[in-house]
Amino acid sequence: MSQEQEHRNQPTRGHLRRHRIAYFVGGVALVVTALAIVVGRGDTTLEEATAAATPALTVTCTIPREVSWPIEIRASGAIAAWEEASIGAQIGGYQLIDVRVNVGDIVRKGQIIARFDPDLLLAERAELKANADQAAANRQRALALQSSRAMSEQDVLQLVTQSRTADALLAANQLRLRYTDVTAPDDGVISHRTATLGSVVTVGQELFRMIRRGRLEWRGELTAEQLAQVEIGQQVTLDLPDGKTAKATVRQTSPILDSTSRLATVYADIHPGSTARAGMYANGRLGLGTEPALVVPAESVVIRDGRSHVLVLADTSATSRVSLRSVSVGRRNGREVEVTEGLGKDERVVVRGAGFLKDRDLVRVSQGQPAGAGRP
């Protein structure tokens, strides 16, 4: 009986041996897999740590500057002639035989700028002069006979009247002769010409237009709030379309506002010597004084999600993390921007490279680039 049991138990022991081997192999595999996972995680963590410790960029930095900047009103408007004179023909039916000026020419008051043919008027003057002389002689004889009552009072009066009429006609002819010379009514610059050599014009027809004394003015459009801050004599800086500037002085302001635009006009005389031209449209800056401002280089201000930001360094070490901070900006002057809110005067901000960084990036501050090196 014991031999049969031993015989039946032998296969069971073989199975157990095989199971033990399988369990052992499986356990070893699990241990190897676990070690691989642990080692892999360790490598990943090491790589992440190494990457996190590597500066993303080498940058320069600066601290804000405290400056005194001008307070300005900004407006736009047209440049026009201070006063434009129209020069026309004072006689009609005569031929234009001489045109002496063109657009852009500078003229002086009384200068002859065009001439009409005077021949017909000269011939007429000779006839009128003869008639006037004859009438004067008749008047003298009539007055001499008046005392002897050889002529009636009525006849004497008629001859005197004829003499005066002849003198008046001669004077009118001489005036028309003067009008054959077209002269400049004032000093100025010719701005438009319609006179054509050889043409026959009518009375009152425009021949030239001129800018009186060459004076130009800027007609800036201001709101009621801005107008309240403007005073006569204030200086204006105009930014011209050619990139240059012109100086002007406020001469007067409009007493009313436009009923449609609700804007008032300020008139400023442009100083001589600029490249300003009538018809230009220019932006103007009216100075109101100065006030303190905290400014940073424009390069240090970046736009993210439609708002202005600066990247502030966490400390003064050679490598530092940056913090993306929202700020409010105000005026601009050249390559600098005023920061009105969100930045302390002693905080360091990234200048070169600011546009490539994000919040919490590690950066290396360029050696030999001290705080404030971004100042102009």
VOTORBA-236202 format. One line per 5 residues: their letters; for each residue x, y, z of N, C-alpha, C. Coordinates in steps of 0.1 Angstrom, whole numbers. Atoms other than C-alpha are relative to their C-alpha. Layout:
a	X:Y:Z:X:Y:Z:X:Y:Z  ...;
% end
This chain:
msqeq	8:-12:0:0:0:0:9:12:0  -9:-11:0:28:24:8:8:2:-13  -7:-1:12:45:16:-24:-9:6:-11  9:-6:10:14:24:-45:-1:15:2  1:-15:-3:11:58:-27:13:7:-5;
ehrnq	-13:-6:4:48:65:-33:0:1:-15  0:-1:15:43:56:-70:-9:11:-5  9:-11:5:13:79:-73:5:14:3  -5:-14:-4:31:108:-55:12:5:-9  -11:-4:8:61:108:-78:-3:10:-11;
ptrgh	3:-11:10:44:128:-107:-3:13:7  3:-12:-7:32:153:-82:12:8:4  -13:-7:-4:67:161:-70:6:6:-13  -6:-6:13:78:166:-107:-7:13:-4  8:-12:3:50:190:-113:4:12:9;
lrrhr	-4:-10:-9:60:209:-82:13:6:-3  -13:-5:3:96:211:-93:-1:10:-12  1:-9:12:86:226:-127:-7:13:4  7:-12:-4:62:251:-110:10:9:7  -9:-9:-7:90:263:-87:10:7:-9;
iayfv	-9:-6:9:113:269:-116:-7:11:-8  8:-11:7:86:289:-134:-2:12:8  1:-12:-10:80:310:-103:13:8:1  -13:-6:-1:117:316:-100:3:9:-12  -3:-7:12:121:327:-136:-9:13:-1;
ggval	9:-11:0:90:349:-133:4:11:10  -4:-9:-10:102:365:-102:12:8:-4  -12:-7:5:136:373:-117:-4:10:-11  5:-9:10:118:389:-147:-6:12:6  6:-12:-6:97:411:-125:10:9:7;
vvtal	-10:-8:-7:127:422:-105:8:8:-11  -7:-7:10:146:430:-137:-8:12:-6  9:-10:5:116:449:-151:-1:12:10  1:-11:-10:112:469:-119:13:8:1  -13:-8:0:149:478:-119:1:9:-12;
aivvg	0:-8:12:146:489:-155:-8:13:1  9:-11:-1:116:511:-147:6:11:10  -6:-9:-9:134:526:-117:12:8:-6  -12:-6:6:166:532:-136:-4:10:-11  5:-9:10:146:547:-165:-6:13:6;
rgdtt	5:-12:-7:128:571:-142:11:8:5  -11:-8:-6:160:581:-126:7:7:-11  -7:-7:11:175:589:-160:-9:12:-5  9:-11:4:144:609:-170:0:12:10  0:-10:-11:144:628:-137:13:8:-1;
leeat	-13:-7:1:181:635:-142:1:9:-12  0:-8:12:176:647:-177:-8:13:2  9:-12:-3:147:670:-166:7:10:9  -7:-9:-10:168:683:-137:11:8:-7  -11:-6:8:197:689:-161:-5:11:-9;
aaatp	6:-10:9:175:707:-186:-5:12:8  5:-11:-8:159:728:-159:11:9:5  -11:-8:-6:193:739:-146:8:7:-11  -7:-6:11:205:750:-181:-7:13:-4  6:-12:4:199:787:-189:-6:0:-14;
altvt	6:0:13:175:792:-218:6:10:-9  -5:-11:9:193:824:-231:9:8:8  -9:-11:-6:220:849:-224:-6:13:-3  7:-13:1:204:883:-218:8:11:5  -5:-12:-7:212:918:-209:-12:6:8;
ctipr	10:-5:-9:193:937:-182:2:15:3  -1:-14:-4:187:972:-169:-10:2:12  10:-4:-10:169:990:-141:-7:12:-5  7:-12:5:142:1017:-147:8:13:3  -6:-14:-2:154:1053:-151:-11:9:5;
evswp	9:-11:-4:137:1082:-133:4:12:-7  -3:-12:8:135:1111:-157:-11:10:1  10:-11:1:116:1143:-163:-4:1:-15  5:0:14:95:1140:-195:-10:11:-2  10:-10:3:74:1167:-212:-14:-6:0;
ieira	14:4:2:36:1166:-209:-5:7:-13  4:-5:13:21:1170:-243:-14:-3:-3  13:3:7:-12:1173:-261:3:-4:-14  -3:5:14:-12:1153:-293:-13:3:-8  12:-2:9:-35:1164:-322:5:0:-14;
sgaia	-4:0:14:-35:1164:-359:-8:10:-8  7:-11:8:-45:1189:-386:7:3:-13  -5:-3:14:-39:1204:-420:9:12:1  -8:-12:1:-12:1229:-429:-5:8:-12  7:-8:10:-26:1258:-449:7:14:0;
aweea	-5:-13:1:-17:1293:-460:-6:9:11  5:-9:-10:-21:1319:-433:-11:9:-6  9:-8:8:-38:1341:-459:4:-1:-14  -3:2:14:-40:1334:-496:-7:12:-8  6:-11:7:-45:1364:-519:-2:-4:-15;
sigaq	3:3:14:-61:1362:-553:3:13:-8  -4:-11:8:-46:1384:-580:-7:-2:-14  8:1:12:-70:1391:-609:2:12:-10  -1:-11:10:-73:1413:-640:-10:11:4  8:-12:-3:-86:1448:-633:-5:7:-13;
iggyq	5:-5:13:-92:1455:-670:-3:-12:-8  4:11:8:-108:1433:-696:1:3:-15  0:-2:14:-105:1428:-733:14:3:-6  -14:-3:5:-67:1433:-736:8:-13:1  -8:12:1:-41:1407:-745:12:1:10;
lidvr	-11:2:-10:-16:1394:-719:13:-2:-8  -12:1:8:18:1401:-734:13:-4:8  -12:3:-8:42:1393:-705:-5:-6:13  3:7:-13:40:1368:-676:14:-2:6  -13:-1:-5:70:1373:-653:3:-10:12;
vnvgd	-2:9:-12:65:1348:-624:-7:-13:-2  6:13:1:56:1312:-619:-2:-5:14  3:6:-13:45:1289:-590:13:-2:7  -12:2:-9:70:1290:-561:8:12:0  -8:-12:0:84:1324:-570:-3:9:12;
ivrkg	2:-10:-10:89:1349:-542:-1:14:-6  3:-13:6:75:1383:-550:-1:11:12  0:-11:-9:76:1417:-533:-12:9:-3  11:-9:2:48:1442:-528:3:10:-11  -2:-9:10:43:1463:-559:8:-5:-12;
qiiar	-8:6:11:64:1440:-581:-9:-3:-12  8:4:12:51:1437:-617:2:-14:-3  -1:14:2:43:1401:-623:-6:-4:-14  5:2:13:24:1404:-656:-4:13:-7  4:-13:7:15:1430:-683:-10:-3:-11;
fdpdl	9:0:11:-13:1436:-707:4:10:-11  -4:-8:12:-9:1452:-742:-6:14:2  6:-13:-3:-13:1490:-736:-2:8:-13  0:-8:12:-13:1501:-773:-14:7:-2  13:-6:2:-51:1506:-775:-3:11:10;
llaer	3:-11:-10:-52:1526:-743:9:12:-2  -9:-11:3:-22:1547:-754:-7:9:-11  7:-7:11:-41:1556:-786:-12:8:5  12:-7:-6:-72:1564:-766:4:12:8  -5:-11:-9:-52:1586:-742:3:12:-9;
aelka	-3:-11:9:-40:1607:-771:-12:8:-4  12:-6:4:-75:1613:-783:-7:8:12  6:-6:-11:-88:1620:-748:8:13:5  -8:-12:-4:-59:1644:-741:-3:12:-9  4:-11:9:-68:1664:-772:-13:6:3;
nadqa	13:-4:-4:-104:1665:-762:0:9:13  -1:-7:-13:-95:1676:-727:6:14:-2  -6:-13:3:-72:1704:-740:-10:10:-7  10:-8:7:-100:1717:-763:-11:4:9  10:-4:-10:-125:1716:-735:5:10:10;
aanrq	-6:-10:-10:-102:1735:-712:1:14:-7  -1:-13:7:-97:1762:-738:-14:6:-1  13:-5:1:-134:1766:-744:-5:5:14  4:-4:-14:-140:1768:-706:7:14:3  -7:-12:-3:-114:1796:-704:-6:12:-7;
ralal	6:-11:8:-130:1817:-732:-14:3:6  14:-2:-6:-165:1811:-716:1:8:13  -1:-8:-13:-153:1824:-682:4:14:-3  -4:-13:3:-137:1854:-698:-12:8:-6  12:-7:6:-170:1863:-717:-11:1:11;
qssra	11:0:-10:-191:1857:-686:-1:13:7  0:-13:-7:-181:1890:-670:-6:11:-9  6:-10:9:-192:1909:-701:-14:-4:-4  14:5:3:-225:1889:-703:-2:-3:-15  1:3:14:-217:1880:-739:-5:-14:-1;
mseqd	6:13:0:-227:1844:-730:-9:-2:12  10:3:-11:-255:1831:-709:7:-9:10  -5:8:-11:-248:1815:-676:-1:-15:-3  2:14:4:-262:1782:-690:11:-5:-9  -10:4:10:-238:1781:-719:14:-1:7;
vlqlv	-13:0:-7:-208:1789:-696:0:-13:8  0:12:-9:-219:1761:-672:2:-13:-9  -1:11:8:-222:1737:-701:15:-3:-5  -14:1:4:-186:1744:-713:9:-4:11  -8:4:-12:-172:1741:-678:-2:-15:3;
tqsrt	3:14:-3:-190:1707:-674:7:-9:-11  -7:8:11:-176:1695:-708:15:-1:3  -14:0:-4:-141:1704:-696:3:-10:11  -2:10:-11:-145:1685:-664:-2:-14:-4  3:14:5:-159:1655:-682:12:-5:-8;
adall	-11:4:8:-130:1654:-706:12:-3:9  -11:3:-9:-105:1656:-677:-3:-14:7  3:13:-6:-123:1627:-660:2:-12:-9  -3:11:10:-122:1605:-691:15:-2:-2  -15:2:1:-85:1612:-694:6:-7:12;
aanql	-5:6:-12:-79:1603:-658:-4:-15:1  4:15:0:-99:1570:-662:9:-8:-10  -9:7:9:-78:1562:-692:14:-2:6  -13:1:-7:-46:1568:-672:0:-11:10  1:11:-10:-59:1545:-645:0:-14:-6;
rlryt	0:13:7:-66:1517:-670:14:-3:-5  -14:2:4:-31:1522:-683:8:-6:11  -7:5:-12:-18:1516:-648:-3:-15:2  5:14:-3:-39:1484:-646:6:-10:-10  -7:10:9:-20:1470:-676:12:-7:6;
dvtap	-10:6:-8:7:1463:-651:-6:-7:11  6:8:-11:-4:1434:-628:11:-1:10  -10:-1:-10:14:1439:-595:-4:-9:12  2:8:-12:18:1418:-563:-6:9:11  6:-9:-11:-5:1432:-535:8:0:13;
ddgvi	-7:1:-13:19:1421:-508:12:-9:-3  -11:10:1:51:1402:-502:-6:-14:2  5:13:-1:46:1365:-506:6:-10:-10  -4:11:9:50:1333:-526:-11:-4:-10  10:4:9:31:1325:-558:-3:-15:2;
shrta	5:13:-3:10:1294:-551:-8:-6:-11  8:5:11:-11:1291:-582:1:10:-12  0:-9:12:-10:1305:-618:-9:-5:-10  9:4:12:-37:1305:-645:3:10:-11  -4:-9:11:-22:1334:-665:7:-7:-11;
tlgsv	-6:6:12:-13:1324:-701:4:10:-9  -5:-10:9:8:1344:-724:-8:0:-13  8:-2:12:-13:1358:-753:-15:-1:1  15:1:-2:-47:1352:-738:-6:14:2  8:-12:-3:-74:1379:-736:-9:-3:11;
vtvgq	8:4:-12:-90:1379:-702:-11:11:2  11:-9:-4:-121:1395:-687:3:6:13  -2:-7:-12:-124:1419:-659:-3:-10:12  2:8:-12:-119:1401:-625:5:-14:-2  -5:14:2:-105:1369:-640:13:-2:8;
elfrm	-12:3:-9:-80:1353:-616:12:-4:-9  -13:3:7:-44:1352:-629:10:-8:9  -10:6:-9:-24:1342:-598:-7:-1:14  2:-1:-14:-28:1332:-562:13:0:7  -12:-1:-7:-2:1339:-536:-2:-1:15;
irrgr	1:1:-14:5:1331:-500:6:12:6  -5:-13:-5:8:1364:-482:12:-2:10  -12:0:-8:43:1369:-467:6:-14:2  -5:13:-1:49:1332:-472:-3:-7:13  3:5:-13:33:1325:-439:-10:-12:-1;
lewrg	9:12:0:18:1290:-432:-4:-2:15  5:3:-13:-3:1279:-403:-4:-15:1  5:13:-3:-12:1246:-387:-13:1:7  14:-1:-6:-49:1241:-380:-3:-14:7  1:12:-8:-49:1214:-353:-15:-1:5;
eltae	14:2:-5:-82:1198:-342:1:-7:14  -1:4:-14:-86:1194:-305:-14:-2:6  13:2:-8:-113:1181:-281:-2:12:9  2:-11:-9:-129:1205:-257:9:-1:12  -8:2:-11:-109:1190:-229:15:5:-3;
qlaqv	-14:-5:4:-76:1196:-248:0:15:-2  0:-15:3:-86:1231:-258:1:8:13  -1:-7:-12:-90:1241:-222:14:1:6  -14:0:-4:-53:1234:-217:9:8:-9  -8:-7:10:-41:1254:-247:0:15:3;
eigqq	-2:-14:-2:-28:1290:-243:6:7:-12  -7:-8:11:-18:1317:-268:15:1:3  -14:-1:-1:19:1316:-274:7:-14:3  -6:13:-3:24:1279:-266:7:-5:-13  -8:5:11:50:1261:-287:-6:-14:-4;
vtldl	5:12:6:40:1233:-311:11:-7:-8  -9:7:8:62:1206:-326:-8:-8:-10  7:7:10:49:1193:-359:9:-11:-6  -7:11:7:59:1159:-373:-5:-1:-15  4:-1:14:59:1163:-411:1:-13:-7;
pdgkt	0:13:8:53:1136:-437:13:-4:-5  -13:4:5:89:1137:-448:9:-4:11  -8:4:-11:101:1127:-414:7:11:8  -6:-11:-7:113:1161:-404:-10:7:9  9:-7:-9:98:1184:-378:0:15:-3;
akatv	1:-14:2:87:1220:-378:-5:6:13  5:-7:-12:81:1245:-349:-11:10:-4  11:-10:2:50:1266:-346:-4:6:14  5:-7:-12:34:1290:-321:-14:3:-1  14:-2:0:-2:1291:-311:-4:15:-1;
rqtsp	4:-14:2:-17:1323:-325:-14:3:6  14:-1:-5:-54:1318:-317:-7:-13:0  9:12:-1:-81:1292:-309:-14:3:-5  14:-2:5:-115:1287:-324:-9:3:12  10:-3:-11:-143:1303:-303:-11:-11:1;
ildst	11:10:0:-167:1274:-312:6:-14:-4  -3:14:4:-166:1236:-317:-9:-3:-12  8:4:12:-177:1220:-349:-12:-8:5  12:7:-4:-213:1208:-345:-1:-15:-3  0:14:4:-206:1175:-362:11:-8:7;
srlat	-12:8:-6:-171:1164:-350:2:3:15  -2:-5:-14:-173:1183:-316:15:3:3  -14:-3:-2:-137:1194:-322:1:15:-3  -4:-14:2:-122:1229:-320:13:1:-8  -13:-2:8:-94:1243:-342:9:10:8;
vyadi	-10:-9:-5:-62:1258:-329:9:4:-12  -8:-5:12:-42:1280:-353:14:4:5  -13:-2:-5:-5:1279:-349:9:5:-12  -9:-5:10:20:1300:-370:12:-8:-1  -12:9:2:47:1278:-385:12:9:-2;
hpgst	-12:-8:1:82:1292:-381:6:-1:-14  -6:0:13:101:1301:-413:12:-10:0  -11:9:2:127:1277:-427:-3:-15:0  3:14:0:109:1244:-424:-4:-6:-14  5:6:13:99:1219:-451:-15:-1:-1;
aragm	15:0:0:62:1224:-443:-5:6:-13  6:-6:12:40:1230:-473:-15:0:2  15:0:0:4:1240:-477:-6:-12:-6  6:12:5:-18:1210:-481:4:-12:7  -4:12:-8:2:1187:-458:-9:-2:11;
yangr	7:3:-12:-14:1169:-429:10:-5:10  -11:2:-10:7:1168:-398:-5:-2:14  3:2:-14:6:1155:-362:8:10:8  -6:-10:-8:13:1181:-336:1:-3:15  -2:2:-15:26:1181:-300:1:13:7;
lglgt	0:-13:-8:17:1210:-277:6:-3:14  -6:2:-13:40:1212:-247:-8:7:11  7:-5:-12:24:1217:-213:9:0:12  -9:1:-11:54:1214:-191:7:-14:1  -6:13:-2:72:1184:-176:-5:-7:13;
epalv	3:7:-12:66:1157:-150:9:-13:1  -9:12:-2:86:1127:-135:-6:-12:-7  4:12:6:85:1094:-153:10:-11:3  -8:11:-2:98:1059:-147:1:-7:-14  -1:5:14:111:1046:-181:10:-12:-1;
vpaes	-8:12:3:126:1014:-195:2:0:-15  -2:1:15:140:1006:-230:-12:-6:-6  12:5:7:112:999:-255:2:-15:-3  -3:14:3:130:966:-263:-4:-10:12  3:9:-11:123:953:-228:-15:-2:2;
vvird	14:2:-2:85:956:-231:-5:-9:-12  5:10:9:68:926:-248:-15:0:1  15:1:0:32:921:-258:-4:-15:0  6:14:-1:15:889:-247:-15:1:3  15:0:-2:-22:883:-250:-6:14:-1;
grshv	5:-13:2:-27:919:-261:4:10:11  -4:-9:-11:-11:934:-229:15:1:0  -14:-3:-1:23:949:-221:6:-7:12  -6:7:-11:47:928:-200:15:3:0  -15:0:-1:83:929:-188:4:-12:7;
lvlad	-5:11:-7:105:901:-176:10:4:11  -7:-5:-12:118:908:-141:9:-11:5  -9:10:-6:149:890:-128:-2:-2:15  3:3:-14:145:872:-95:11:6:10  -11:-4:-9:179:882:-81:11:7:-9;
tsats	-11:-7:7:212:898:-90:12:-9:-4  -11:10:3:232:866:-96:2:-1:-15  -4:1:14:248:857:-129:-11:-8:-8  11:8:6:220:831:-136:-12:2:9  12:-3:-8:185:839:-125:-13:-3:-8;
rvslr	13:3:6:149:830:-132:-7:14:-3  8:-12:3:126:856:-148:-15:-2:3  14:0:-3:91:865:-139:-7:9:-10  7:-8:10:67:876:-167:-11:8:8  9:-8:-8:49:906:-152:-7:10:-9;
svsvg	8:-10:7:21:927:-166:2:14:5  -2:-13:-4:27:964:-166:-9:10:-8  7:-10:8:9:996:-177:10:10:-5  -10:-9:6:28:1018:-201:-7:13:-4  6:-13:4:23:1055:-209:7:6:-12;
rrngr	-6:-7:11:43:1079:-230:12:-7:-6  -12:5:7:70:1070:-255:8:12:-4  -10:-11:4:101:1091:-262:12:-7:-6  -11:7:7:125:1077:-288:-1:-15:2  -1:15:-2:136:1042:-277:-4:-3:14;
evevt	4:3:-14:122:1045:-242:-15:1:2  15:1:-3:87:1037:-227:-2:3:15  3:-3:-14:72:1051:-195:-9:-12:5  7:10:-7:60:1024:-171:-8:7:12  8:-7:-10:31:1038:-150:-5:-9:11;
eglgk	5:9:-11:22:1007:-130:6:-14:-2  -4:14:1:35:973:-122:15:-3:2  -14:2:-1:73:978:-118:6:10:10  -7:-8:-9:95:990:-90:13:6:-6  -11:-7:6:123:1015:-96:14:-7:1;
dervv	-12:7:-2:150:991:-83:0:-14:-6  1:14:5:139:959:-101:7:0:-14  -7:2:12:160:945:-129:-9:-7:-11  8:5:10:143:938:-162:9:-4:-12  -7:5:12:155:918:-193:-2:10:-11;
vrgag	1:-9:12:163:940:-223:2:-8:-13  -2:8:12:180:920:-251:-4:-15:3  4:13:-1:163:887:-255:-14:-2:7  12:1:-7:131:896:-237:-11:-7:-9  11:5:9:109:886:-267:0:-15:-2;
flkdr	-2:14:2:122:850:-266:-3:-8:13  1:7:-13:115:842:-229:-15:-1:4  13:2:-6:85:829:-210:2:0:16  -1:0:-14:77:829:-173:7:-11:6  -8:10:-7:101:810:-150:12:-5:-7;
dlvrv	-12:5:7:128:806:-176:12:4:8  -12:-3:-6:163:805:-163:9:6:-11  -8:-8:10:186:830:-180:14:3:6  -14:-5:-4:223:840:-179:1:14:-3  -2:-14:3:230:877:-175:14:2:-6;
sqgqp	-13:-2:7:257:888:-199:10:7:10  -11:-5:-8:290:894:-181:4:14:-5  -4:-14:4:301:931:-181:-12:8:-4  13:-8:4:264:942:-186:-7:3:13  6:-3:-13:256:958:-153:-14:5:-1;
agagr	13:-5:0:222:968:-142:0:15:-4  1:-14:5:212:1000:-159:8:1:-13  -7:-2:12:233:992:-190:-8:2:-12  9:-3:11:203:995:-211:-4:14:-2  3:-14:1:202:1032:-205:6:6:-13;
p	-5:-6:12:207:1054:-236:12:9:4;
% end
